[in-house]
Amino acid sequence: GQAPLAYQWSRNGVALAGQTGASLSLTNFQSSEAGSYQVTVGNAVVSVTSRAANLEVTVTTVAALRDNFAERLVITNQLRGVVTGSNANATSESGEPTHAKKRGGKSLWVSWKAPASGVATFNTIGSNFDTLLAVYTGTGLTNLFEVVSDEDKGGFYASEVSFNAVEGIEYLIAIDGFAGASGNVVLNWNF
């Protein structure tokens, strides 16, 4: 098109504040900034949005996220961290609850034991699909008690929960895809 041209960069469909230049430069990039990037370019007559470019971050993982509740990833004495994986081949088990009261179907499970009492925050920022996130207590898949759950509090596609954790309690975390969505999962936590 004819100048003057205006630019607006976005991540996961949300405009990035102040990112209105012809190029996008990201410094000190964090795993939470992974996602689908696009630019919309326009003039007084027309605007066009680019195809999405998926940007992923390779992070050190504690271990791989797992599909089955009984084989869930167990994390102990970790105040903060990041684990990644994919729920593309994950399933929903018989007796599994509906996470965040939304239809899912491709859940991954993590167990986290609180090292002390305080506020714990978990999120799926950096995942490249619409996630569901739920935290439970209990002793088995069929007798879970929901502590907290969320679909989009972490922003577009991302879920985020915060709760008062009690020292020594095992919290069972489910990451699922809204309406069966799947892709690369990033689970971040901070205590």
KAJOWO-V394818 format. One record per backbone hydrogen bond with DSSP energy under -1.0 kcal/mol. NH is the residue of the N-H (numbers start at 1). CO is the residue of the C=O. E is the energy in kcal/mol with one decimal. If there is no record, write none. Layout:
# KAJOWO-V394818
nh = <NH;NH>
co = <CO;CO>
e = <E;E>
This chain:
# KAJOWO-V394818
nh = <6;8;9;10;11;12;14;16;19;20;33;34;35;37;38;40;41;42;43;48;50;53;55;65;72;73;75;81;83;85;87;90;96;101;102;107;108;109;110;111;112;113;114;118;120;121;122;123;124;127;128;131;132;133;134;135;136;137;143;145;147;148;150;154;155;158;161;163;165;168;169;171;172;173;174;175;176;178;179;180;181;185;187;188;189;190;191>
co = <42;40;19;38;14;36;11;9;16;18;30;31;55;53;10;8;48;6;46;41;39;37;35;84;69;109;111;189;187;185;183;87;93;98;99;91;175;66;173;73;171;75;169;165;163;190;161;188;159;124;184;157;176;150;174;148;172;145;140;137;135;135;133;158;152;155;122;120;118;114;166;112;136;110;134;108;132;130;103;177;178;85;83;123;81;121;79>
e = <-3.2;-1.7;-2.4;-2.7;-2.4;-3.2;-1.9;-3.0;-2.0;-1.3;-2.1;-1.5;-2.1;-2.7;-2.0;-2.4;-2.9;-2.3;-2.4;-2.9;-2.8;-2.6;-3.3;-1.0;-1.6;-1.6;-3.3;-2.0;-2.2;-1.6;-1.8;-1.3;-2.1;-1.2;-1.9;-1.1;-2.5;-2.8;-2.2;-3.5;-2.8;-1.9;-2.1;-1.9;-2.7;-2.6;-2.4;-2.3;-2.3;-2.2;-1.7;-2.5;-2.7;-2.4;-2.1;-2.9;-2.5;-1.9;-1.4;-3.1;-3.3;-1.3;-2.5;-1.1;-1.8;-1.3;-2.7;-2.1;-3.1;-2.9;-2.2;-3.1;-2.8;-3.5;-2.8;-2.5;-2.4;-2.6;-3.9;-1.9;-1.5;-3.3;-2.9;-2.8;-2.2;-2.2;-1.9>
